[in-house]
């Protein structure tokens, strides 16, 4: 199985049936995972232009492909000030599972958007974090700003696709 056409960053084989590769950010026109900070009431200078995805892991668990990743350098001074002043701040991650094809354009198998939002309640001195993807939503609270920054900048076991939907002998990769 040749991985050269996909310029793989990492190779993950599952039972020898198929390959899952990660395209390098330089090859993928829209980058590995798109990050679109939606910053309400914060000027454009508050956007995290130097943000980058690191520590990307795609794994199989209970019959599903899960995505784990970390967003680095995403909190500018303006973003941090906006959060602690009570401005609702969201990061949206767009993730696609693609099937590589040699003579045709690659095919999208599935797409997923993950919206992670933080709101600081000034009166209660508490951060509320919400992660939404598909029909799934979780909410957590903390008083610790470092912890909320870690939650906002981490994709933690997001279910991308069912392992049964992948065909033996095919090559798949993740992009945005």
Steps between C-alpha positions, in 0.01 A plus 500: 500500500662825388436804719709738291203668322364601842825640650412338829600659828413189698385152408245300698417148386201317643517123469678534167166570330547863402722800566416830661733787426520860610583753230767750591364852552713635212337261252140556607379833365271571794737350764458182700223627724344840438467718803257785477487700819167673523570794721192706567568864578877454473679687222672303224836557670379250762512208256766238566680517165799295622289212630604150393380144556744260668493159669250358251388146575246291310410178678243220499289453813183292535457481123544874434780724373575766762691825447725653766691825435644806671478859378814701587550878511127569472457741793607854421486771765178636343333158508597443864376846600172444318444169678568634851274799424208265437497494118383165365784355289483200267750294303359292216699204371405354159614140447449278192578135441602454137542189286803519272445404135773476239333600173209702640462782744511381860160433657369645825382219727381717787525854632472630853503843660587536867404826671664569835373803690601667824297756695623663819241594764642805676258477794564131573872517406452185290577394143245288312638284218282335234614260229251423221539260208221330311217430743745475790556780752691512829528781753756540777574777749819617667647798684846435353593708193794271408263204500249676274780586257600132492139392437453755219822401325448122509298259291458205732370179343259644245319219315577554131358183342398141558778253429244283313456776239863461385567250221791255520787579264415872474709800608341767718628831636376786715486862385295816516 
